[in-house]
């Protein structure tokens, strides 16, 4: 647990939590909080895997799109998280507490158990929805983008 960025894989253990905080006259700060079990799966020799000491950690991801991400991520979903592991310490009327927390710089969904994906329409520079033109590779008059493998160079 240091200050360097690391990556972990695990499963979300509960429904994602979204919070928004005032930020003066600026856009509010948005937080996505996930509770993730980061496993340490090792092959068991019988074609399966055995967990050898994983850990639970709260993941906090400050992101402008945290609200929409809170609707995408779901309990049980497999994720990869990059960020810093820190000890979170707090005190309340029941005493002092500490727990491992991941300050995420990135959170990605992994395809395990996902059965469908729907993409929203892209938006152009002027904010209108539509299909963006695909970039075209410049070609020389004498050369194809993908030469015929049977033709000598």
N, C-alpha and C positions, 0 to 999 in steps of 0.2 A: 504494500500500500504506500505509494509514493506520489510524486507529482507528475510522473510521466503518463502518457496516454496508453491505455491497454484496451484489449478487446475480449469480450466474453460472449458465450452463447447460452441461452436458457429459455424457459417457458414462463409466460406471464401467468401469475398465480391468482390475480383478482381483476375485477373491472378497472380499466384505466381511470385516472382522476385528473380532471382539468381544473385549473385555477387561474384567475386573472387578477393582476394587481395594478392599482393606479400608478402612473409614472409622471406625475406633474401634468404639464400641458402636452406631453408626448403620447404616443400610442402606448396603451397599457402593456405591461410585461405579462407573458403567457407561459404557464408551466404545465407540462404533462408529467404526471407521476405514475410510475409503473412499479408493481411489486413482482420481482422476477426471481425464479429459482435457477441459479447458474449451476448446471450439473458438471460432473467430471466423469463422463461415461468412458469406460474402458472395455475393449472386447473381452468376452467371458470364455472364449475358446470353443463355444458351442454355436457360433453364428449369431449370438446376441450381444448385448451390452449390459454391464453392471455399473451402477453409480458408485464411485469411490470418493465420496466426500465432497459433495457440492455445497452451496451456501445460498441463503436468501439475502437479497439486498433490495432496498428501495432505489429506484432509478429516477432521477430528476433531470428533465430535459427542458430547458428554457428555449422556446422556439416561437416565432411569430405565428406559425400554423398549428400550434399545440391543440387548439380547440377541434379542428377538423381531424387531426391525428387521433384524438381521444375517441372519435367515432370509428376509426379504422382498426385500431389495435383492440384485441379481444382476449379474454381469459383463455388460457391454453395455447395461445399462438406462440410459435417459436420465433425468437428474435436474436439479433446480434447487436451488442451494445459496445460502443467505443467511448472511452472517457477516463475519468480519474476516480479511483476508489479513495474515499475519505471516511473518517469516523465522524458521525453526526452525534453531537452531544446536546442534551436538553434537560431541563428541570421543570417539574410541575409539583403540585401539592402531594403527589404520591412518591416523590423522590427524584433522584438523578438517574438518567438513562443514557445509553449510547448504543448505536447500531451502525453497521456498515452501510454507506450510501454511495451510489455511483452518480457522479456529476457527468452526465452524458454530453458528448459533442455530436454523436450520431446514434440513431436507433434504426435498424433495418429489419424488415419482415423477412423471414425465411419461408420457403414454399411448403414446408411440412404441413400437412392437413388442410392446405388452402385448396379449394375446389374450383373457384372462379375469381376472376379479377375484372373489374370494369373501370376503364379510364374515362376521365372527364374530357370534354373537348378542349383542345389547346386554345390559348388566347394569343392573338397577334399583338404587335407593339401598340396598336391603337385601342386595345381592349376588346376587339370584336372576336367572337368565337369563329373558328374555322380550321381548315387544314392548312398547316404550314407547307410551303413548297419544299420538296426534298432537294438538298444541295446536289448540283450537277458537277461531275468531274470534268475538267477541261481535257479534251482529247486532241492529240495531234492528228492531222489528216492521214498520216501513214500508220497510226498506231491505235489498236483497240484498247479498251480499258482492261480486258481480260484476253490475252493472246491465246490462240488455238494451241493446245499442248502438243498436237501432232505436227505442227508447222515448225520448221527449224528457225532458230533465232537469227 
